[in-house]
Amino acid sequence: METAEAMEGELITEEVVEQSDTEQLKKELEEKKAAAEDYYNRLLRLQADFDNYRRRTAREREDFARYASTTLCEALLPVLDNFQLALGAKGQDPAKVVEGVEMIYRQLLDVLQKEGLTPVETQGQEFDPTKHEAAMQESTDQYPDNTVISELRRGYYLKDKLLRPAMVTVAKAE
């Protein structure tokens, strides 16, 4: 009988332990579920934040591309104003009109140089197909072979990028 009572006591103890373990496991499961839900909610917020960031940067890129030339256009407005004044100078002394146009040209050149526009060096330079476009060759003994002897159309760099090659005449040894 003692054995039966001992076994029954053990079974009750095991049931209490199992019930205690089950409650502990349920509690841990609830904690893990709450943590998982918290992580999931954080993930959703981060995804929403990232989507908003992506849309905002795309909009900023579009605005930048759309209005990138604003500064240049603002700098060119006084040049445009001066051209309008020059065109309205009908009946003026032609020498003064030419002088005014030369001033406008210098003003335009100054604006473009401030933006980083520089001319391609040509005269007396060795022909370089990366920055010169040969329009003609001229036989001469005054210049070494393959030397630029005249510029037909000026070429330009914008900062370090070639915008347009210079159109040149190249010396050809006789």
C-alpha positions as CSV (number, residue, x, y, z in Angstrom):
1,M,0.0,0.0,0.0
2,E,2.8,2.3,0.7
3,T,4.0,1.8,-2.7
4,A,0.6,2.6,-4.1
5,E,0.4,5.8,-2.0
6,A,4.0,6.7,-3.0
7,M,3.2,6.2,-6.6
8,E,0.0,8.2,-6.3
9,G,2.0,11.0,-4.6
10,E,4.5,10.9,-7.3
11,L,1.8,11.1,-10.0
12,I,0.3,14.1,-8.2
13,T,3.7,15.7,-7.9
14,E,4.4,15.0,-11.6
15,E,1.0,16.5,-12.6
16,V,1.7,19.6,-10.5
17,V,5.2,19.9,-12.1
18,E,3.7,19.3,-15.6
19,Q,1.0,21.8,-14.9
20,S,3.5,24.3,-13.6
21,D,5.8,23.6,-16.6
22,T,2.8,24.0,-19.0
23,E,1.9,27.4,-17.4
24,Q,5.5,28.5,-17.6
25,L,5.6,27.4,-21.3
26,K,2.4,29.2,-22.0
27,K,3.7,32.4,-20.3
28,E,7.0,32.2,-22.3
29,L,4.9,31.6,-25.5
30,E,2.8,34.7,-24.8
31,E,6.0,36.7,-24.2
32,K,7.5,35.4,-27.4
33,K,4.3,36.2,-29.3
34,A,4.3,39.7,-27.9
35,A,7.9,40.2,-28.9
36,A,7.3,38.8,-32.4
37,E,4.3,41.1,-32.8
38,D,6.4,44.1,-31.6
39,Y,9.2,43.2,-34.1
40,Y,6.6,42.8,-36.9
41,N,5.1,46.2,-36.1
42,R,8.6,47.7,-36.1
43,L,9.3,46.1,-39.5
44,L,6.0,47.5,-40.9
45,R,6.9,51.0,-39.7
46,L,10.5,50.7,-41.1
47,Q,9.1,49.6,-44.5
48,A,6.7,52.5,-44.5
49,D,9.5,54.9,-43.5
50,F,11.7,53.5,-46.3
51,D,8.9,53.7,-48.9
52,N,8.4,57.4,-47.8
53,Y,12.1,58.0,-48.1
54,R,12.3,56.5,-51.5
55,R,9.3,58.6,-52.8
56,R,10.8,61.7,-51.2
57,T,14.2,61.2,-52.8
58,A,12.7,60.4,-56.2
59,R,10.7,63.6,-56.0
60,E,13.8,65.6,-55.0
61,R,15.7,64.1,-57.9
62,E,12.9,65.1,-60.3
63,D,12.8,68.6,-58.9
64,F,16.6,68.9,-59.2
65,A,16.5,67.7,-62.8
66,R,13.6,70.0,-63.6
67,Y,15.1,73.1,-62.0
68,A,18.9,72.4,-62.3
69,S,19.3,75.2,-64.9
70,T,17.5,77.8,-62.7
71,T,20.8,79.4,-61.5
72,L,22.2,79.6,-65.0
73,C,18.9,81.1,-66.4
74,E,18.9,83.7,-63.6
75,A,22.5,84.7,-64.5
76,L,21.5,85.0,-68.2
77,L,18.6,87.3,-67.6
78,P,20.7,90.5,-67.5
79,V,22.3,89.4,-70.8
80,L,18.9,88.9,-72.3
81,D,17.8,92.3,-71.1
82,N,20.9,93.9,-72.7
83,F,20.2,92.1,-76.0
84,Q,16.6,93.5,-75.9
85,L,18.0,97.0,-75.3
86,A,20.5,96.6,-78.2
87,L,17.8,95.4,-80.6
88,G,15.7,98.4,-79.6
89,A,18.6,100.8,-80.5
90,K,17.4,101.5,-84.1
91,G,18.8,104.5,-85.7
92,Q,21.8,104.6,-83.4
93,D,25.4,105.1,-84.5
94,P,26.5,101.7,-85.8
95,A,29.9,101.9,-84.0
96,K,28.0,102.3,-80.7
97,V,25.7,99.4,-81.5
98,V,28.8,97.2,-82.3
99,E,30.4,98.3,-79.0
100,G,27.2,97.4,-77.1
101,V,27.0,94.0,-78.7
102,E,30.7,93.4,-77.8
103,M,29.9,94.3,-74.2
104,I,27.0,91.9,-74.2
105,Y,29.2,89.2,-75.6
106,R,31.8,89.7,-72.8
107,Q,28.9,89.7,-70.3
108,L,27.6,86.4,-71.7
109,L,31.1,84.9,-71.7
110,D,31.6,86.0,-68.1
111,V,28.4,84.2,-67.0
112,L,29.4,81.1,-68.8
113,Q,32.9,81.1,-67.4
114,K,31.5,81.4,-63.9
115,E,29.5,78.3,-64.6
116,G,32.8,76.5,-65.6
117,L,32.8,76.9,-69.3
118,T,36.3,77.1,-70.8
119,P,37.5,77.0,-74.4
120,V,39.4,74.1,-75.9
121,E,43.0,75.2,-76.7
122,T,43.7,74.9,-80.4
123,Q,46.1,77.2,-82.1
124,G,49.6,75.6,-82.4
125,Q,48.5,72.5,-80.5
126,E,49.1,69.0,-81.8
127,F,45.9,67.7,-83.2
128,D,44.0,65.6,-80.6
129,P,40.9,63.7,-81.9
130,T,39.5,63.6,-78.4
131,K,39.1,67.4,-78.4
132,H,39.5,68.5,-82.0
133,E,37.5,67.8,-85.1
134,A,39.5,68.1,-88.3
135,A,37.5,69.9,-90.9
136,M,40.3,70.5,-93.3
137,Q,44.0,69.8,-93.9
138,E,46.3,72.3,-95.3
139,S,49.7,71.6,-96.9
140,T,52.3,73.9,-95.3
141,D,55.9,74.0,-94.4
142,Q,55.4,76.7,-91.7
143,Y,53.9,74.2,-89.1
144,P,54.9,70.7,-88.1
145,D,52.8,67.9,-89.4
146,N,49.5,67.3,-87.5
147,T,49.5,70.7,-85.9
148,V,46.3,72.8,-85.6
149,I,46.8,75.9,-87.7
150,S,43.4,77.6,-87.4
151,E,40.1,77.3,-85.6
152,L,36.9,77.2,-87.6
153,R,34.6,76.8,-84.6
154,R,35.5,77.0,-81.0
155,G,35.2,74.0,-78.7
156,Y,34.3,74.1,-75.1
157,Y,34.7,72.2,-71.8
158,L,32.2,72.4,-69.0
159,K,34.4,71.9,-66.0
160,D,36.3,68.7,-67.0
161,K,33.7,67.4,-69.6
162,L,34.1,68.2,-73.3
163,L,30.8,69.8,-74.5
164,R,31.9,70.3,-78.1
165,P,35.1,69.6,-79.9
166,A,36.8,72.5,-81.7
167,M,36.5,72.3,-85.5
168,V,40.0,73.0,-86.8
169,T,42.3,73.1,-89.8
170,V,45.3,70.7,-89.4
171,A,48.7,71.2,-91.0
172,K,49.9,68.5,-93.5
173,A,53.6,68.4,-94.2
174,E,54.5,68.9,-97.8
